[in-house]
Every structure is written in structure tokens, then in C-alpha cells.
Amino acid sequence: MTLPFKPSTMSRDTFVYDDDCGFCTWWAEFFAHRTDLETVGFDELTDDQLEQLPDDYESCAHLIVGETVYSCGAAIEQSLVRADLPPGFGEIADFLGQFEDYE
């Protein structure tokens, strides 16, 4: 299920989520309201989007940014950076990302 909050375009960064999962749908709605991300449920993925995702894509959420795909916690983190929640979160994520254990 694609959430109705933002119009769909192929060039936008896309948050991909399990549209049968209430928690995942809550995150998708959250990001749809607070970012310019397109939100696409598993049931509405295009062939092009499916090609970009890992084979086990149904195991967690993903964020497609051009040719880069963030999966699971990284997808949520990068989506929170776009929502700037909490304010300055991008700087925190960048700082934490420099530590091998954080990954």
C-alpha cells in the first residue's frame, strides 16, 4: 500500500516497508508526514525497485537513495536524518558512523 500523503515519482528517495505490519506502517506514515520520501509497501513495489532490494527484502524496511540501499536499522536512521528528528540527528548519526562497533 502506498501511503497517500505524497505523490509518487520515480526520482524520489523511497522508504520501502512491510505494509502488513502495523509498526512498519506507522514508521512509513511518520516519514510521509515529515520528509519528502516516497513510501512504498512491499505489495506495490515496481520491478525496478525490486531489482535494487536484497533477496531477503521482506525481512525489514529499506531506504532506496539513487543506487544506494539502506536496510533495516540503517533505513530508519537515514529516514530520521531526513526528518531531522531529533534536531541535529544527522550530525549524531555521522559521528556514530565513524565507529566500527556502531555498524
MOVEN-V165866 format. One record per residue. OMEGA is omega in whole degrees, -180 to 180 (NA if undefined). Layout:
BEGIN
omega: <OMEGA	OMEGA>
END
This chain:
BEGIN
omega: <173	-179	-173	-171	-177	176	-177	172	-177	-174	-177	172	-169	173	-177	-174	177	-176	172	-177	-180	180	179	179	177	178	-179	178	178	-179	178	-180	-170	180	174	178	167	177	-177	176	180	-176	-176	179	175	176	179	179	179	180	-178	-174	176	-179	-179	-174	-177	-179	179	178	-179	173	179	179	-176	179	-178	177	173	-177	174	-177	179	177	178	-180	-178	176	176	176	-180	178	-177	179	-9	180	-178	-177	179	178	178	-180	178	179	-178	-178	-180	180	-177	-179	-178	-178	NA>
END
